[in-house]
Every structure is written in structure tokens, then in C-alpha cells.
Amino acid sequence: MEFQADKLDSFRENAKTQFLAGQFDMLMKQRGESEAMAVSDPDMAELAEEDIKNVTTQMEALYLQMQGILEASKTEEEKPYGVMLEVRAGAGGDEAALFAEELAQSYLKYLKETVGFLLLNTNRELQAEATKKQRLK
């Protein structure tokens, strides 16, 4: 397998593949040392060749893994998922709470009409749970 230098540079620059690129560079250095040992010491040539095969296999696996990560991140950039919205009332008492509720309802209506959503909980649900716990005490 041929490793493209420009892709390796992009792997090193990308935060998601930076660690794996560092591991890849260490393996590349190890393979170079094994190749030098195979040439310089005929007695160690067989062991060095075996090491070169193992290291090359690991390098290929890392290279393919880094390519997969970059391809997946391109998909994430096209369609981002996992947005969480929390609407809270700030200082202002009842008026702030009313405004926060109206804002949350506006977002919920928009999401229902466009992409859909999953509502985890609301303040009213949390208040009901807290009241129930206080009654049990």
C-alpha cells in the first residue's frame, strides 16, 4: 500500500486524526530502523524483515482508520446531528419565566414542522418530581 504524503499531512493537521498520525509516524520511524538493521546486519535480517511486515500491516490499518475518520467528519459537516437546546429564565421573575416558555414553545413548534425532535424534559416535569420528593420526606 502506498501512503500519500499530502494525505498524511492532512491527517497530522486534523484534530480528530492527529493522535493516530503521531502513532503512524512512530511506526514509520520504526520501519526505517528495521530496514536499516536488515541492510547493516545480515544475522538480524530475518527478524528485521518480520518486523517490517508487522509494522507495515499496522501502518496500513492506521492509514485506513484515519481515512475513515476524515470521511465520517465530512458527512458530519454536511448533516450535523446532536443539537441540544436549553432555555432558561434569567433574572426577572415571572416575566422572564413567561418569556422563556414562549421562546421554548416557538422552537418546539418550528422543530415539529421541520426536522422533528426529542424532548427530554421540561421544567414543569422537573418541578413535579421535586414536589413529589418533598411530599415523601
N, CA, C and O atoms as CSV, one atom per row, in Angstrom:
chain,resi,resn,atom,element,x,y,z
A,1,MET,N,N,0.856,-1.182,0.000
A,1,MET,CA,C,0.000,0.000,0.000
A,1,MET,C,C,0.898,1.240,0.000
A,1,MET,O,O,1.895,1.311,0.719
A,2,GLU,N,N,0.522,2.184,-0.805
A,2,GLU,CA,C,1.296,3.427,-0.921
A,2,GLU,C,C,0.655,4.501,-0.042
A,2,GLU,O,O,-0.555,4.723,-0.101
A,3,PHE,N,N,1.462,5.153,0.758
A,3,PHE,CA,C,0.970,6.200,1.651
A,3,PHE,C,C,1.247,7.550,1.014
A,3,PHE,O,O,2.399,7.886,0.738
A,4,GLN,N,N,0.194,8.325,0.779
A,4,GLN,CA,C,0.336,9.622,0.126
A,4,GLN,C,C,0.761,10.685,1.137
A,4,GLN,O,O,0.147,10.839,2.193
A,5,ALA,N,N,1.813,11.408,0.797
A,5,ALA,CA,C,2.376,12.405,1.714
A,5,ALA,C,C,1.393,13.536,2.005
A,5,ALA,O,O,1.308,14.008,3.138
A,6,ASP,N,N,0.647,13.972,0.982
A,6,ASP,CA,C,-0.298,15.072,1.211
A,6,ASP,C,C,-1.440,14.650,2.138
A,6,ASP,O,O,-1.914,15.452,2.943
A,7,LYS,N,N,-1.882,13.397,2.026
A,7,LYS,CA,C,-2.918,12.916,2.936
A,7,LYS,C,C,-2.371,12.791,4.350
A,7,LYS,O,O,-3.065,13.104,5.318
A,8,LEU,N,N,-1.121,12.330,4.472
A,8,LEU,CA,C,-0.513,12.224,5.801
A,8,LEU,C,C,-0.417,13.597,6.454
A,8,LEU,O,O,-0.632,13.731,7.658
A,9,ASP,N,N,-0.095,14.616,5.661
A,9,ASP,CA,C,-0.047,15.979,6.202
A,9,ASP,C,C,-1.426,16.422,6.683
A,9,ASP,O,O,-1.549,17.050,7.734
A,10,SER,N,N,-2.466,16.093,5.908
A,10,SER,CA,C,-3.817,16.485,6.325
A,10,SER,C,C,-4.230,15.716,7.581
A,10,SER,O,O,-4.957,16.249,8.420
A,11,PHE,N,N,-3.772,14.464,7.719
A,11,PHE,CA,C,-4.056,13.696,8.936
A,11,PHE,C,C,-3.390,14.337,10.149
A,11,PHE,O,O,-3.976,14.393,11.230
A,12,ARG,N,N,-2.166,14.820,9.965
A,12,ARG,CA,C,-1.431,15.448,11.075
A,12,ARG,C,C,-2.078,16.763,11.505
A,12,ARG,O,O,-2.032,17.126,12.680
A,13,GLU,N,N,-2.675,17.469,10.559
A,13,GLU,CA,C,-3.270,18.775,10.857
A,13,GLU,C,C,-4.675,18.659,11.467
A,13,GLU,O,O,-5.103,19.549,12.203
A,14,ASN,N,N,-5.382,17.584,11.168
A,14,ASN,CA,C,-6.741,17.416,11.645
A,14,ASN,C,C,-6.724,16.966,13.107
A,14,ASN,O,O,-6.000,16.039,13.469
A,15,ALA,N,N,-7.514,17.619,13.930
A,15,ALA,CA,C,-7.533,17.304,15.366
A,15,ALA,C,C,-8.056,15.893,15.637
A,15,ALA,O,O,-7.653,15.262,16.614
A,16,LYS,N,N,-8.943,15.398,14.787
A,16,LYS,CA,C,-9.515,14.077,15.007
A,16,LYS,C,C,-8.543,12.943,14.672
A,16,LYS,O,O,-8.674,11.837,15.197
A,17,THR,N,N,-7.579,13.213,13.808
A,17,THR,CA,C,-6.646,12.163,13.397
A,17,THR,C,C,-5.212,12.445,13.846
A,17,THR,O,O,-4.299,11.689,13.513
A,18,GLN,N,N,-5.014,13.502,14.583
A,18,GLN,CA,C,-3.674,13.913,14.988
A,18,GLN,C,C,-2.965,12.844,15.817
A,18,GLN,O,O,-1.788,12.569,15.582
A,19,PHE,N,N,-3.644,12.246,16.764
A,19,PHE,CA,C,-3.029,11.219,17.608
A,19,PHE,C,C,-2.631,10.008,16.773
A,19,PHE,O,O,-1.519,9.494,16.901
A,20,LEU,N,N,-3.546,9.553,15.914
A,20,LEU,CA,C,-3.248,8.399,15.066
A,20,LEU,C,C,-2.111,8.700,14.096
A,20,LEU,O,O,-1.309,7.819,13.785
A,21,ALA,N,N,-2.037,9.940,13.619
A,21,ALA,CA,C,-0.943,10.325,12.730
A,21,ALA,C,C,0.384,10.265,13.476
A,21,ALA,O,O,1.399,9.884,12.894
A,22,GLY,N,N,0.394,10.631,14.740
A,22,GLY,CA,C,1.609,10.520,15.550
A,22,GLY,C,C,2.028,9.069,15.712
A,22,GLY,O,O,3.214,8.746,15.634
A,23,GLN,N,N,1.045,8.187,15.940
A,23,GLN,CA,C,1.336,6.756,16.025
A,23,GLN,C,C,1.880,6.247,14.688
A,23,GLN,O,O,2.805,5.435,14.657
A,24,PHE,N,N,1.310,6.720,13.605
A,24,PHE,CA,C,1.751,6.335,12.265
A,24,PHE,C,C,3.203,6.761,12.046
A,24,PHE,O,O,4.006,5.995,11.515
A,25,ASP,N,N,3.534,7.986,12.458
A,25,ASP,CA,C,4.910,8.479,12.305
A,25,ASP,C,C,5.899,7.637,13.112
A,25,ASP,O,O,7.009,7.367,12.655
A,26,MET,N,N,5.489,7.223,14.319
A,26,MET,CA,C,6.374,6.368,15.127
A,26,MET,C,C,6.587,5.018,14.445
A,26,MET,O,O,7.694,4.480,14.458
A,27,LEU,N,N,5.534,4.478,13.856
A,27,LEU,CA,C,5.668,3.210,13.142
A,27,LEU,C,C,6.550,3.367,11.904
A,27,LEU,O,O,7.324,2.470,11.568
A,28,MET,N,N,6.429,4.503,11.233
A,28,MET,CA,C,7.262,4.759,10.056
A,28,MET,C,C,8.736,4.821,10.454
A,28,MET,O,O,9.601,4.289,9.759
A,29,LYS,N,N,9.005,5.475,11.577
A,29,LYS,CA,C,10.378,5.551,12.077
A,29,LYS,C,C,10.892,4.157,12.441
A,29,LYS,O,O,12.032,3.806,12.139
A,30,GLN,N,N,10.036,3.369,13.095
A,30,GLN,CA,C,10.417,2.002,13.480
A,30,GLN,C,C,10.696,1.156,12.232
A,30,GLN,O,O,11.632,0.356,12.220
A,31,ARG,N,N,9.889,1.331,11.189
A,31,ARG,CA,C,10.111,0.570,9.960
A,31,ARG,C,C,11.437,0.979,9.320
A,31,ARG,O,O,12.168,0.128,8.812
A,32,GLY,N,N,11.749,2.270,9.342
A,32,GLY,CA,C,13.030,2.732,8.796
A,32,GLY,C,C,14.208,2.143,9.549
A,32,GLY,O,O,15.206,1.752,8.943
A,33,GLU,N,N,14.094,2.078,10.878
A,33,GLU,CA,C,15.161,1.483,11.687
A,33,GLU,C,C,15.315,-0.001,11.380
A,33,GLU,O,O,16.435,-0.505,11.307
A,34,SER,N,N,14.207,-0.700,11.201
A,34,SER,CA,C,14.266,-2.128,10.884
A,34,SER,C,C,14.864,-2.361,9.502
A,34,SER,O,O,15.609,-3.319,9.296
A,35,GLU,N,N,14.537,-1.484,8.558
A,35,GLU,CA,C,15.124,-1.606,7.213
A,35,GLU,C,C,16.629,-1.376,7.259
A,35,GLU,O,O,17.395,-2.067,6.587
A,36,ALA,N,N,17.045,-0.395,8.060
A,36,ALA,CA,C,18.491,-0.132,8.190
A,36,ALA,C,C,19.189,-1.316,8.855
A,36,ALA,O,O,20.304,-1.676,8.477
A,37,MET,N,N,18.528,-1.924,9.849
A,37,MET,CA,C,19.114,-3.075,10.530
A,37,MET,C,C,19.223,-4.269,9.577
A,37,MET,O,O,20.201,-5.015,9.623
A,38,ALA,N,N,18.227,-4.445,8.723
A,38,ALA,CA,C,18.247,-5.564,7.776
A,38,ALA,C,C,19.406,-5.435,6.801
A,38,ALA,O,O,19.995,-6.438,6.398
A,39,VAL,N,N,19.738,-4.209,6.420
A,39,VAL,CA,C,20.840,-3.981,5.482
A,39,VAL,C,C,22.191,-4.096,6.180
A,39,VAL,O,O,23.125,-4.680,5.631
A,40,SER,N,N,22.300,-3.549,7.371
A,40,SER,CA,C,23.606,-3.479,8.043
A,40,SER,C,C,24.012,-4.772,8.734
A,40,SER,O,O,25.203,-5.073,8.813
A,41,ASP,N,N,23.050,-5.548,9.237
A,41,ASP,CA,C,23.382,-6.756,9.997
A,41,ASP,C,C,22.707,-7.971,9.357
A,41,ASP,O,O,21.512,-8.182,9.561
A,42,PRO,N,N,23.444,-8.766,8.594
A,42,PRO,CA,C,22.850,-9.925,7.917
A,42,PRO,C,C,22.273,-10.959,8.884
A,42,PRO,O,O,21.334,-11.673,8.530
A,43,ASP,N,N,22.819,-11.052,10.096
A,43,ASP,CA,C,22.305,-12.009,11.071
A,43,ASP,C,C,20.899,-11.627,11.555
A,43,ASP,O,O,20.099,-12.501,11.888
A,44,MET,N,N,20.608,-10.347,11.591
A,44,MET,CA,C,19.312,-9.856,12.077
A,44,MET,C,C,18.326,-9.600,10.933
A,44,MET,O,O,17.207,-9.149,11.173
A,45,ALA,N,N,18.731,-9.884,9.698
A,45,ALA,CA,C,17.905,-9.554,8.541
A,45,ALA,C,C,16.545,-10.252,8.591
A,45,ALA,O,O,15.524,-9.642,8.270
A,46,GLU,N,N,16.524,-11.508,8.986
A,46,GLU,CA,C,15.263,-12.252,9.022
A,46,GLU,C,C,14.290,-11.663,10.047
A,46,GLU,O,O,13.107,-11.487,9.759
A,47,LEU,N,N,14.794,-11.365,11.233
A,47,LEU,CA,C,13.953,-10.737,12.260
A,47,LEU,C,C,13.490,-9.344,11.829
A,47,LEU,O,O,12.348,-8.953,12.072
A,48,ALA,N,N,14.384,-8.615,11.196
A,48,ALA,CA,C,14.045,-7.266,10.745
A,48,ALA,C,C,12.957,-7.318,9.672
A,48,ALA,O,O,12.044,-6.493,9.674
A,49,GLU,N,N,13.053,-8.293,8.749
A,49,GLU,CA,C,12.036,-8.422,7.702
A,49,GLU,C,C,10.669,-8.752,8.307
A,49,GLU,O,O,9.649,-8.236,7.850
A,50,GLU,N,N,10.644,-9.599,9.320
A,50,GLU,CA,C,9.395,-9.936,10.000
A,50,GLU,C,C,8.822,-8.705,10.702
A,50,GLU,O,O,7.614,-8.467,10.671
A,51,ASP,N,N,9.697,-7.932,11.331
A,51,ASP,CA,C,9.273,-6.699,11.994
A,51,ASP,C,C,8.730,-5.704,10.979
A,51,ASP,O,O,7.736,-5.026,11.240
A,52,ILE,N,N,9.377,-5.613,9.828
A,52,ILE,CA,C,8.929,-4.693,8.770
A,52,ILE,C,C,7.527,-5.068,8.304
A,52,ILE,O,O,6.689,-4.192,8.090
A,53,LYS,N,N,7.266,-6.365,8.146
A,53,LYS,CA,C,5.936,-6.815,7.722
A,53,LYS,C,C,4.880,-6.450,8.768
A,53,LYS,O,O,3.806,-5.952,8.429
A,54,ASN,N,N,5.196,-6.703,10.045
A,54,ASN,CA,C,4.245,-6.384,11.115
A,54,ASN,C,C,3.964,-4.889,11.200
A,54,ASN,O,O,2.812,-4.470,11.316
A,55,VAL,N,N,5.013,-4.098,11.141
A,55,VAL,CA,C,4.870,-2.647,11.232
A,55,VAL,C,C,4.094,-2.113,10.031
A,55,VAL,O,O,3.252,-1.227,10.175
A,56,THR,N,N,4.378,-2.653,8.848
A,56,THR,CA,C,3.666,-2.206,7.645
A,56,THR,C,C,2.179,-2.527,7.740
A,56,THR,O,O,1.348,-1.721,7.321
A,57,THR,N,N,1.836,-3.676,8.277
A,57,THR,CA,C,0.433,-4.046,8.477
A,57,THR,C,C,-0.249,-3.072,9.435
A,57,THR,O,O,-1.381,-2.651,9.197
A,58,GLN,N,N,0.437,-2.719,10.511
A,58,GLN,CA,C,-0.117,-1.756,11.467
A,58,GLN,C,C,-0.282,-0.381,10.828
A,58,GLN,O,O,-1.269,0.313,11.075
A,59,MET,N,N,0.692,0.008,10.008
A,59,MET,CA,C,0.623,1.306,9.335
A,59,MET,C,C,-0.566,1.356,8.377
A,59,MET,O,O,-1.274,2.361,8.307
A,60,GLU,N,N,-0.780,0.273,7.646
A,60,GLU,CA,C,-1.911,0.231,6.717
A,60,GLU,C,C,-3.237,0.350,7.466
A,60,GLU,O,O,-4.146,1.054,7.026
A,61,ALA,N,N,-3.337,-0.338,8.593
A,61,ALA,CA,C,-4.562,-0.270,9.389
A,61,ALA,C,C,-4.801,1.146,9.915
A,61,ALA,O,O,-5.927,1.641,9.873
A,62,LEU,N,N,-3.753,1.794,10.407
A,62,LEU,CA,C,-3.890,3.172,10.894
A,62,LEU,C,C,-4.271,4.116,9.764
A,62,LEU,O,O,-5.118,4.991,9.944
A,63,TYR,N,N,-3.656,3.946,8.605
A,63,TYR,CA,C,-3.928,4.805,7.458
A,63,TYR,C,C,-5.402,4.693,7.056
A,63,TYR,O,O,-6.073,5.700,6.827
A,64,LEU,N,N,-5.890,3.462,6.974
A,64,LEU,CA,C,-7.298,3.251,6.619
A,64,LEU,C,C,-8.232,3.817,7.687
A,64,LEU,O,O,-9.283,4.369,7.362
A,65,GLN,N,N,-7.856,3.684,8.947
A,65,GLN,CA,C,-8.662,4.225,10.041
A,65,GLN,C,C,-8.725,5.752,9.956
A,65,GLN,O,O,-9.787,6.344,10.148
A,66,MET,N,N,-7.591,6.383,9.669
A,66,MET,CA,C,-7.577,7.851,9.556
A,66,MET,C,C,-8.409,8.302,8.359
A,66,MET,O,O,-9.101,9.317,8.441
A,67,GLN,N,N,-8.354,7.567,7.248
A,67,GLN,CA,C,-9.181,7.910,6.093
A,67,GLN,C,C,-10.668,7.813,6.450
A,67,GLN,O,O,-11.461,8.681,6.088
A,68,GLY,N,N,-11.027,6.756,7.157
A,68,GLY,CA,C,-12.420,6.593,7.574
A,68,GLY,C,C,-12.888,7.715,8.475
A,68,GLY,O,O,-14.021,8.180,8.353
A,69,ILE,N,N,-12.027,8.154,9.376
A,69,ILE,CA,C,-12.387,9.250,10.284
A,69,ILE,C,C,-12.637,10.534,9.503
A,69,ILE,O,O,-13.601,11.250,9.773
A,70,LEU,N,N,-11.769,10.829,8.532
A,70,LEU,CA,C,-11.957,12.045,7.738
A,70,LEU,C,C,-13.209,11.969,6.879
A,70,LEU,O,O,-13.902,12.974,6.716
A,71,GLU,N,N,-13.514,10.802,6.326
A,71,GLU,CA,C,-14.726,10.659,5.525
A,71,GLU,C,C,-15.968,10.834,6.399
A,71,GLU,O,O,-16.943,11.456,5.979
A,72,ALA,N,N,-15.931,10.291,7.600
A,72,ALA,CA,C,-17.056,10.437,8.519
A,72,ALA,C,C,-17.236,11.893,8.943
A,72,ALA,O,O,-18.363,12.362,9.096
A,73,SER,N,N,-16.128,12.607,9.132
A,73,SER,CA,C,-16.249,14.013,9.544
A,73,SER,C,C,-16.805,14.867,8.413
A,73,SER,O,O,-17.465,15.874,8.674
A,74,LYS,N,N,-16.553,14.487,7.156
A,74,LYS,CA,C,-17.154,15.219,6.034
A,74,LYS,C,C,-18.670,15.052,6.058
A,74,LYS,O,O,-19.404,16.004,5.793
A,75,THR,N,N,-19.138,13.856,6.371
A,75,THR,CA,C,-20.570,13.611,6.472
A,75,THR,C,C,-21.170,14.409,7.621
A,75,THR,O,O,-22.265,14.957,7.494
A,76,GLU,N,N,-20.454,14.478,8.750
A,76,GLU,CA,C,-20.930,15.250,9.897
A,76,GLU,C,C,-21.047,16.728,9.559
A,76,GLU,O,O,-21.963,17.406,10.024
A,77,GLU,N,N,-20.118,17.228,8.748
A,77,GLU,CA,C,-20.164,18.642,8.381
A,77,GLU,C,C,-21.352,18.931,7.479
A,77,GLU,O,O,-21.923,20.020,7.532
A,78,GLU,N,N,-21.731,17.953,6.643
A,78,GLU,CA,C,-22.874,18.153,5.757
A,78,GLU,C,C,-24.186,18.117,6.521
A,78,GLU,O,O,-25.077,18.930,6.274
A,79,LYS,N,N,-24.308,17.161,7.461
A,79,LYS,CA,C,-25.535,16.995,8.232
A,79,LYS,C,C,-25.198,16.879,9.711
A,79,LYS,O,O,-25.046,15.769,10.222
A,80,PRO,N,N,-25.079,17.989,10.398
A,80,PRO,CA,C,-24.759,17.897,11.828
A,80,PRO,C,C,-25.956,17.378,12.623
A,80,PRO,O,O,-27.107,17.722,12.352
A,81,TYR,N,N,-25.653,16.552,13.597
A,81,TYR,CA,C,-26.680,15.987,14.459
A,81,TYR,C,C,-26.323,16.290,15.908
A,81,TYR,O,O,-25.231,16.773,16.207
A,82,GLY,N,N,-27.243,16.005,16.782
A,82,GLY,CA,C,-26.952,16.092,18.202
A,82,GLY,C,C,-26.996,17.499,18.761
A,82,GLY,O,O,-26.122,17.871,19.543
A,83,VAL,N,N,-27.975,18.282,18.387
A,83,VAL,CA,C,-28.104,19.629,18.916
A,83,VAL,C,C,-28.944,19.560,20.189
A,83,VAL,O,O,-29.993,18.917,20.223
A,84,MET,N,N,-28.467,20.226,21.225
A,84,MET,CA,C,-29.216,20.277,22.472
A,84,MET,C,C,-29.499,21.748,22.772
A,84,MET,O,O,-28.608,22.596,22.717
A,85,LEU,N,N,-30.735,22.020,23.084
A,85,LEU,CA,C,-31.146,23.390,23.388
A,85,LEU,C,C,-31.754,23.417,24.780
A,85,LEU,O,O,-32.651,22.639,25.103
A,86,GLU,N,N,-31.251,24.319,25.583
A,86,GLU,CA,C,-31.792,24.504,26.929
A,86,GLU,C,C,-32.208,25.959,27.055
A,86,GLU,O,O,-31.391,26.864,26.878
A,87,VAL,N,N,-33.461,26.180,27.356
A,87,VAL,CA,C,-33.988,27.538,27.519
A,87,VAL,C,C,-34.276,27.727,28.993
A,87,VAL,O,O,-35.019,26.953,29.597
A,88,ARG,N,N,-33.679,28.767,29.572
A,88,ARG,CA,C,-33.878,29.058,30.994
A,88,ARG,C,C,-34.309,30.511,31.165
A,88,ARG,O,O,-33.954,31.386,30.375
A,89,ALA,N,N,-35.062,30.729,32.188
A,89,ALA,CA,C,-35.447,32.098,32.532
A,89,ALA,C,C,-34.304,32.739,33.300
A,89,ALA,O,O,-33.727,32.126,34.199
A,90,GLY,N,N,-33.985,33.954,32.949
A,90,GLY,CA,C,-32.934,34.671,33.660
A,90,GLY,C,C,-33.531,35.498,34.787
A,90,GLY,O,O,-34.609,35.196,35.299
A,91,ALA,N,N,-32.817,36.536,35.156
A,91,ALA,CA,C,-33.315,37.427,36.203
A,91,ALA,C,C,-34.554,38.131,35.665
A,91,ALA,O,O,-34.573,38.564,34.513
A,92,GLY,N,N,-35.562,38.246,36.475
A,92,GLY,CA,C,-36.766,38.934,36.036
A,92,GLY,C,C,-38.037,38.298,36.527
A,92,GLY,O,O,-39.136,38.766,36.232
A,93,GLY,N,N,-37.886,37.237,37.272
A,93,GLY,CA,C,-39.056,36.643,37.908
A,93,GLY,C,C,-40.020,36.002,36.941
A,93,GLY,O,O,-39.624,35.288,36.020
A,94,ASP,N,N,-41.320,36.274,37.168
A,94,ASP,CA,C,-42.381,35.642,36.380
A,94,ASP,C,C,-42.323,36.036,34.909
A,94,ASP,O,O,-42.571,35.208,34.034
A,95,GLU,N,N,-41.999,37.289,34.636
A,95,GLU,CA,C,-41.935,37.741,33.243
A,95,GLU,C,C,-40.842,37.010,32.477
A,95,GLU,O,O,-41.038,36.619,31.326
A,96,ALA,N,N,-39.701,36.828,33.111
A,96,ALA,CA,C,-38.614,36.103,32.459
A,96,ALA,C,C,-39.006,34.647,32.220
A,96,ALA,O,O,-38.670,34.075,31.183
A,97,ALA,N,N,-39.713,34.051,33.170
A,97,ALA,CA,C,-40.164,32.667,33.014
A,97,ALA,C,C,-41.176,32.554,31.879
A,97,ALA,O,O,-41.139,31.596,31.107
A,98,LEU,N,N,-42.074,33.522,31.776
A,98,LEU,CA,C,-43.060,33.515,30.693
A,98,LEU,C,C,-42.372,33.663,29.335
A,98,LEU,O,O,-42.715,32.966,28.380
A,99,PHE,N,N,-41.406,34.572,29.254
A,99,PHE,CA,C,-40.672,34.756,28.002
A,99,PHE,C,C,-39.914,33.492,27.621
A,99,PHE,O,O,-39.927,33.094,26.456
A,100,ALA,N,N,-39.260,32.858,28.577
A,100,ALA,CA,C,-38.513,31.630,28.302
A,100,ALA,C,C,-39.461,30.538,27.823
A,100,ALA,O,O,-39.117,29.775,26.921
A,101,GLU,N,N,-40.645,30.454,28.413
A,101,GLU,CA,C,-41.608,29.441,27.985
A,101,GLU,C,C,-42.095,29.725,26.568
A,101,GLU,O,O,-42.221,28.802,25.763
A,102,GLU,N,N,-42.369,30.989,26.251
A,102,GLU,CA,C,-42.795,31.343,24.895
A,102,GLU,C,C,-41.694,31.036,23.877
A,102,GLU,O,O,-41.971,30.540,22.785
A,103,LEU,N,N,-40.465,31.329,24.237
A,103,LEU,CA,C,-39.339,31.058,23.349
A,103,LEU,C,C,-39.190,29.557,23.117
A,103,LEU,O,O,-38.994,29.120,21.983
A,104,ALA,N,N,-39.281,28.779,24.171
A,104,ALA,CA,C,-39.174,27.330,24.046
A,104,ALA,C,C,-40.311,26.781,23.182
A,104,ALA,O,O,-40.082,25.904,22.348
A,105,GLN,N,N,-41.526,27.284,23.371
A,105,GLN,CA,C,-42.658,26.824,22.568
A,105,GLN,C,C,-42.460,27.178,21.091
A,105,GLN,O,O,-42.835,26.403,20.212
A,106,SER,N,N,-41.880,28.332,20.821
A,106,SER,CA,C,-41.603,28.721,19.433
A,106,SER,C,C,-40.616,27.759,18.794
A,106,SER,O,O,-40.819,27.318,17.663
A,107,TYR,N,N,-39.547,27.432,19.511
A,107,TYR,CA,C,-38.569,26.483,18.990
A,107,TYR,C,C,-39.204,25.111,18.771
A,107,TYR,O,O,-38.968,24.474,17.744
A,108,LEU,N,N,-40.004,24.656,19.730
A,108,LEU,CA,C,-40.649,23.347,19.603
A,108,LEU,C,C,-41.572,23.298,18.388
A,108,LEU,O,O,-41.594,22.306,17.660
A,109,LYS,N,N,-42.328,24.364,18.173
A,109,LYS,CA,C,-43.229,24.418,17.021
A,109,LYS,C,C,-42.442,24.374,15.722
A,109,LYS,O,O,-42.810,23.653,14.794
A,110,TYR,N,N,-41.364,25.138,15.651
A,110,TYR,CA,C,-40.533,25.156,14.448
A,110,TYR,C,C,-39.928,23.773,14.186
A,110,TYR,O,O,-39.943,23.288,13.054
A,111,LEU,N,N,-39.398,23.148,15.232
A,111,LEU,CA,C,-38.778,21.833,15.062
A,111,LEU,C,C,-39.795,20.774,14.665
A,111,LEU,O,O,-39.489,19.887,13.868
A,112,LYS,N,N,-40.990,20.858,15.208
A,112,LYS,CA,C,-42.032,19.887,14.879
A,112,LYS,C,C,-42.393,19.989,13.398
A,112,LYS,O,O,-42.645,18.975,12.746
A,113,GLU,N,N,-42.418,21.205,12.871
A,113,GLU,CA,C,-42.796,21.421,11.474
A,113,GLU,C,C,-41.672,21.088,10.504
A,113,GLU,O,O,-41.941,20.779,9.343
A,114,THR,N,N,-40.423,21.141,10.945
A,114,THR,CA,C,-39.307,20.951,10.010
A,114,THR,C,C,-38.634,19.587,10.165
A,114,THR,O,O,-38.857,18.705,9.335
A,115,VAL,N,N,-37.835,19.392,11.182
A,115,VAL,CA,C,-36.985,18.205,11.263
A,115,VAL,C,C,-37.410,17.189,12.310
A,115,VAL,O,O,-36.942,16.051,12.270
A,116,GLY,N,N,-38.251,17.544,13.216
A,116,GLY,CA,C,-38.595,16.651,14.306
A,116,GLY,C,C,-37.603,16.814,15.447
A,116,GLY,O,O,-36.548,17.425,15.280
A,117,PHE,N,N,-37.946,16.264,16.608
A,117,PHE,CA,C,-37.101,16.458,17.780
A,117,PHE,C,C,-37.446,15.438,18.833
A,117,PHE,O,O,-38.440,14.719,18.732
A,118,LEU,N,N,-36.620,15.387,19.832
A,118,LEU,CA,C,-36.854,14.550,21.000
A,118,LEU,C,C,-36.791,15.458,22.212
A,118,LEU,O,O,-35.742,16.032,22.504
A,119,LEU,N,N,-37.894,15.595,22.914
A,119,LEU,CA,C,-37.959,16.436,24.103
A,119,LEU,C,C,-37.597,15.589,25.304
A,119,LEU,O,O,-38.314,14.647,25.641
A,120,LEU,N,N,-36.495,15.912,25.950
A,120,LEU,CA,C,-36.031,15.120,27.080
A,120,LEU,C,C,-36.826,15.402,28.340
A,120,LEU,O,O,-37.333,14.476,28.973
A,121,ASN,N,N,-36.941,16.659,28.710
A,121,ASN,CA,C,-37.758,17.018,29.858
A,121,ASN,C,C,-38.017,18.511,29.839
A,121,ASN,O,O,-37.370,19.269,29.117
A,122,THR,N,N,-38.966,18.904,30.641
A,122,THR,CA,C,-39.277,20.321,30.759
A,122,THR,C,C,-39.206,20.710,32.219
A,122,THR,O,O,-39.161,19.853,33.101
A,123,ASN,N,N,-39.195,21.983,32.464
A,123,ASN,CA,C,-39.124,22.489,33.823
A,123,ASN,C,C,-40.339,22.038,34.615
A,123,ASN,O,O,-40.236,21.746,35.807
A,124,ARG,N,N,-41.470,21.982,33.969
A,124,ARG,CA,C,-42.687,21.560,34.668
A,124,ARG,C,C,-42.540,20.120,35.154
A,124,ARG,O,O,-42.983,19.789,36.254
A,125,GLU,N,N,-41.915,19.255,34.333
A,125,GLU,CA,C,-41.686,17.871,34.758
A,125,GLU,C,C,-40.726,17.828,35.940
A,125,GLU,O,O,-40.934,17.073,36.889
A,126,LEU,N,N,-39.684,18.633,35.879
A,126,LEU,CA,C,-38.713,18.670,36.969
A,126,LEU,C,C,-39.338,19.211,38.247
A,126,LEU,O,O,-39.057,18.715,39.338
A,127,GLN,N,N,-40.187,20.229,38.114
A,127,GLN,CA,C,-40.863,20.780,39.281
A,127,GLN,C,C,-41.794,19.739,39.906
A,127,GLN,O,O,-41.880,19.641,41.130
A,128,ALA,N,N,-42.484,18.969,39.079
A,128,ALA,CA,C,-43.389,17.938,39.593
A,128,ALA,C,C,-42.606,16.866,40.346
A,128,ALA,O,O,-43.051,16.397,41.393
A,129,GLU,N,N,-41.451,16.478,39.826
A,129,GLU,CA,C,-40.615,15.487,40.507
A,129,GLU,C,C,-40.121,16.023,41.848
A,129,GLU,O,O,-40.134,15.308,42.850
A,130,ALA,N,N,-39.682,17.292,41.864
A,130,ALA,CA,C,-39.181,17.889,43.097
A,130,ALA,C,C,-40.291,17.989,44.140
A,130,ALA,O,O,-40.058,17.735,45.322
A,131,THR,N,N,-41.493,18.358,43.708
A,131,THR,CA,C,-42.626,18.453,44.626
A,131,THR,C,C,-42.974,17.080,45.195
A,131,THR,O,O,-43.271,16.946,46.382
A,132,LYS,N,N,-42.934,16.070,44.341
A,132,LYS,CA,C,-43.245,14.712,44.774
A,132,LYS,C,C,-42.211,14.239,45.813
A,132,LYS,O,O,-42.579,13.596,46.795
A,133,LYS,N,N,-40.939,14.549,45.607
A,133,LYS,CA,C,-39.888,14.164,46.550
A,133,LYS,C,C,-40.063,14.876,47.883
A,133,LYS,O,O,-39.835,14.286,48.939
A,134,GLN,N,N,-40.470,16.148,47.838
A,134,GLN,CA,C,-40.656,16.897,49.080
A,134,GLN,C,C,-41.830,16.315,49.879
A,134,GLN,O,O,-41.789,16.282,51.108
A,135,ARG,N,N,-42.859,15.863,49.189
A,135,ARG,CA,C,-44.014,15.293,49.876
A,135,ARG,C,C,-43.638,13.977,50.575
A,135,ARG,O,O,-44.145,13.668,51.654
A,136,LEU,N,N,-42.748,13.216,49.945
A,136,LEU,CA,C,-42.336,11.933,50.505
A,136,LEU,C,C,-41.478,12.107,51.756
A,136,LEU,O,O,-41.415,11.195,52.579
A,137,LYS,N,N,-40.829,13.229,51.917
A,137,LYS,CA,C,-39.983,13.466,53.078
A,137,LYS,C,C,-40.813,13.749,54.234
A,137,LYS,O,O,-40.292,13.979,55.326
